[in-house]
Amino acid sequence: MDDVRVAAIASLTPLEELDEDPFLVDTRSQHAMCVRWARDKGYVVTRQLFCYGIRPDHDALWADVDEGAVDLFVAPNDRVLARALTDVPAFHAECERRGVRIETAGFDEPVYDAPMKAGVHRRLSMPTAGYDGC
């Protein structure tokens, strides 16, 4: 049987919101949650989408689906999906219309302390300096 191919949706939230809501800014943790969910189901993440207020009919969401490279979408939770898309109910309707499932991983979000927030800040503020997030 072929692997179920998953597109993981993360919210591309501005770094300025790190103190207010670190998980929405931390795309690495969002994608890790989606990968864990997919692995637990025996699925494989083939696409990572970074979205911030994108229309539910935007070509960037559907290109891989149209090419047959994605079978379902997963987001870490409803909060991420609400930040990533302009209209979550319309996205669910479009998924249904196209026959593509949309799931949420549903794991608990990490609890961020000051060092974790500092690590997210370093990773996102220094990408061109060669920092690899370790």
Secondary structure, 3 states (H helix, E strand, C coil): CCCCEEEEEEECCCHHHCCCCHHHHCHHHHHHHHHHHHHHHCCEEEEEEEECCECCCCHHHHHHHHCCCCCEEEECCHHHHHHHECCHHHHHHHHHHHCCEEEECCCCCCCCCHHHHHHHHHHHHCHHHCCCCC
